[in-house]
Amino acid sequence: MGELTDKIKGNVNEAIGKAKQKSDNPETRDEGAAQEVKGKAQQLEGKVKGALGDDI
């Protein structure tokens, strides 16, 4: 179940990050870029959990 949760959280963070990067505020754009990276990391974590299956 952790695999799906991580992938969903990753997708949400990535989408919010992309939206923030369209802001006129430079601080918000930087925050959005960081949030997008966080989302990609969460998706990767979900993929790793899926690949390992019950071994974790």
C-alpha positions in Angstrom: 0.0 0.0 0.0 2.9 2.4 0.6 3.9 2.2 -3.1 0.6 3.7 -4.2 0.5 6.3 -1.5 4.0 7.5 -2.4 3.2 7.7 -6.1 0.0 9.7 -5.4 1.8 12.1 -3.0 4.5 12.4 -5.6 2.1 13.3 -8.4 0.3 15.9 -6.2 3.6 17.5 -5.1 4.8 17.6 -8.7 1.6 19.2 -10.0 1.5 21.8 -7.3 5.2 22.5 -7.9 4.6 23.0 -11.6 1.7 25.4 -10.9 3.8 27.4 -8.4 6.6 27.8 -11.0 4.2 29.9 -13.2 3.9 32.5 -10.5 5.3 36.1 -10.9 6.9 35.9 -7.5 10.5 34.5 -7.6 10.3 33.0 -4.2 7.2 31.1 -5.1 8.8 29.8 -8.3 11.8 28.6 -6.3 9.5 26.9 -3.9 7.6 25.3 -6.8 10.8 23.9 -8.3 11.8 22.4 -4.9 8.3 20.9 -4.5 8.4 19.4 -8.0 11.7 17.7 -7.2 10.3 16.4 -3.9 7.4 14.9 -5.9 9.7 13.2 -8.3 11.6 11.7 -5.4 8.4 10.4 -3.8 7.4 8.8 -7.1 10.8 7.1 -7.3 10.4 5.9 -3.7 7.0 4.4 -4.7 8.6 2.6 -7.7 11.3 1.2 -5.5 8.8 -0.1 -3.0 6.9 -1.7 -5.8 9.9 -3.3 -7.3 11.0 -4.8 -3.9 7.4 -6.0 -3.2 7.2 -7.9 0.0 10.9 -7.9 0.6 10.8 -4.7 2.6 
